[in-house]
Amino acid sequence: MIKSLQPPIILLLFMVSNLGFAQDKILTTEDAIYMNRAIYPASVPQLQWIGSTNYYAYAKANSIYKVGAKTGTETLLFDVEMLNNAMVNKGYDSIRTLPRVTIYGDNNCRFTINQNYFDFDFIKDEINWINSTPDNADNIEFEKDTRFIAYTSDNNIFISIDGKSRQITFDDNMDVVNGKTVHRVEFGITKGMFWSPESKKLAFYRKDESMVTDYPLVDIKPSISEVENTKYPMAGMTSHHVTVGIYDLSSDSTVYIDSGEPRDQYLTSVTWDPSGDYIYMAILNREQNHLRLKKYDAKTGKFVSQLFEEKHSKYVEPENPLYFLPKKNDNFIWQSERDGWNHLYIYDTDGNLINQLTKGNWEVTNLIGYFPGDLILFSGTKESPLQQNIFKIKIGSDEIFRLTPDHGTHRAIVSKSGKYLLDIFSNTEISREYKLLNIKGKEIRVIKEDSNPLAEYNLGKTSIFALKSDSGDDLYCRVIKPMDFDSTLKYPVIVYVYGGPHLQLITDSWLGGAGLFLNYLAQQGYLVFTLDNRGTANRGLEFEQIIHRQLGVVEVKDQMVGIDYLKSLPYVDTTRIGVDGWSYGGFMTISLMLDNPGVFKVGVAGGPVIDWKYYEVMYGERYMDTPEENPEGYKNTSLLNKIDSLEGKLLIIHGAMDPTVVWQNSLQFLKVAIDKDKDIDYFVYPGHGHNVHGMNRSHLYKKITSFFNDYLK
């Protein structure tokens, strides 16, 4: 494949009009935030397998239907009327619409109504109340065997047993938080409580933030504004202390894992062993360059053994728990980037490496699990960094088989039998499609065929291609041309940017990953350009870590490769180039304008990091180290030190209650701009956090659009 300033088109959207439709509709800002359900991609609600059977189920018209994977025969499983009859027979109030159900057995499903949990046997048409939680219950963890429910109220943990709550933590200090996510949701942490396999114990995070300085967020709703303090440890400052507790239901007692010192280390990848006798945890030092996987006794909390360690001169980032193999309880799968790419490794519980299951210059993006026949299923980028396909590999083999026949971005729901998978995917030509495949990757049937929801809209043509960085890496790009594009005219450009770790904007998915707002801007007469620079996701560790200790330097350099390409196009007006981004993209927007004065006529930066010393410990120190360790890096990347070079019109937008990139960032930039007599536009969304959601999002999109229309068109 040739890569040059005149790149070939690899993937192309809307090359040919959809025959039979008049493509004359125009997107509105309401359409752009998906308030018009008619332009949603097709869906199959509540799609799931029925227990261990080879029947799958889905919802339609207040009913649940089941379909035989082999035969395709569809029959009614139950409907809301059957549920109501069973509810009324037990003295419960009837319901008007079908609830969200979880089918967990061959004959049973579970659902929730007004904090009450019910079990419905759809073979016997019998319903039973199983548990309940109070209205203020949060962070709910349902234990499927005992039907116990762990939840948090304020900062303590309770367990509901037959509707009666048992309190298991008793911290009155509001600086101590139990049962919730810790470390600011870094390191793959998505929850704060973990039921043991035998249902007798509950592990949970306990976070002590008393040593962290309060950070004020101002709530303007009361007549006299009130301060809502949050804990926000900034880079180099004192961080919170986390421990893991283990509550034993039978003894009504708690022990805490002896995770050792220093107290500001990071605890992640919390995993029970299959017996419930031990618990495993990855311990990461605050410098984030040394990981140790440790085993602890669940009865005493005492350290048992260290299985292995991982080190890196830049950083190690664990993001997944251990996955124990069902047939060999002393073997587990560990995900690691140790060879430069995220891959699967099989270990035993003594810490011996059995084998590296996957390898190559590509990423495993999700471990789906183990299935009969010693098969491991996972998704990954083996075919292309732009795609996520589903693969299988047999333990003991090095042959990897792709199961998904269509190119694109896939996720799979696999039957317990391991014989079939429900494939849900999109690509540049398909908005969303559902297929049934067998474990050999053969298509059994199309469950829901794609129906282009935008067929009647006049959208510009989208192309995806690659340019070369100065290091020789492919930089994937996406261009959306204005509707009714005329190559003899000159068009203004809006560059949409993110550019930071953990996100990939350009994919082989519907609209190339662009979403509707960028297509809306193209309909306004702009050529909309996006480039995934070095530092972004799914391209390997070296590609990501090049940004270490110098955030914004390499990323800006790569973005300018895209600008040089745009300037080479005869239909681009090089005097009218704008840039737009949020969060890391807001940082990149301002960085691009300040590092390249005169190139960008207009910029819109939302929720931008201005100086990384104002950002939080976990993310900030991973990529920049501390301000004490990397003073030159912080100095060189601070936008406060570059404001003299600002040219063009810049609009900064910030949510006044932003707990992620605190408001202080853009206020500091505003203060320095005023001191240096630099004119910038500034807009605040009161009451909003790290973006603008809900009914005000339409206002945000109109604000961004009007700013570009006023100064770039």
Beta strands, then each sheet from edge to edge (+ up, - down):
strand 1: 11-13
strand 2: 48-49
strand 3: 55-60
strand 4: 63-68
strand 5: 74-79
strand 6: 102-103
strand 7: 108-113
strand 8: 116-121
strand 9: 126-132
strand 10: 138-142
strand 11: 149-153
strand 12: 156-161
strand 13: 164-167
strand 14: 176-178
strand 15: 193-195
strand 16: 201-208
strand 17: 214-219
strand 18: 226-231
strand 19: 241-248
strand 20: 253-256
strand 21: 266-272
strand 22: 278-284
strand 23: 290-297
strand 24: 303-311
strand 25: 323-325
strand 26: 328-336
strand 27: 343-348
strand 28: 353-356
strand 29: 364-371
strand 30: 375-380
strand 31: 389-394
strand 32: 400-402
strand 33: 409-414
strand 34: 420-426
strand 35: 433-438
strand 36: 443-448
strand 37: 462-468
strand 38: 474-480
strand 39: 491-496
strand 40: 527-531
strand 41: 572-582
strand 42: 602-606
strand 43: 649-655
strand 44: 681-685
sheet 1: 1+ 37- 38+ 40- 39- 41- 42- 43- 44-
sheet 2: 2+ 3- 4+ 5-
sheet 3: 6+ 7- 8+ 9-
sheet 4: 10+ 11- 12+ 13-
sheet 5: 14+ 16- 15+
sheet 6: 14+ 16- 19+ 20-
sheet 7: 17+ 18-
sheet 8: 21+ 22- 23+ 24-
sheet 9: 25+ 26- 27+ 28-
sheet 10: 29+ 30- 31+ 32-
sheet 11: 33+ 34- 35+ 36-
end
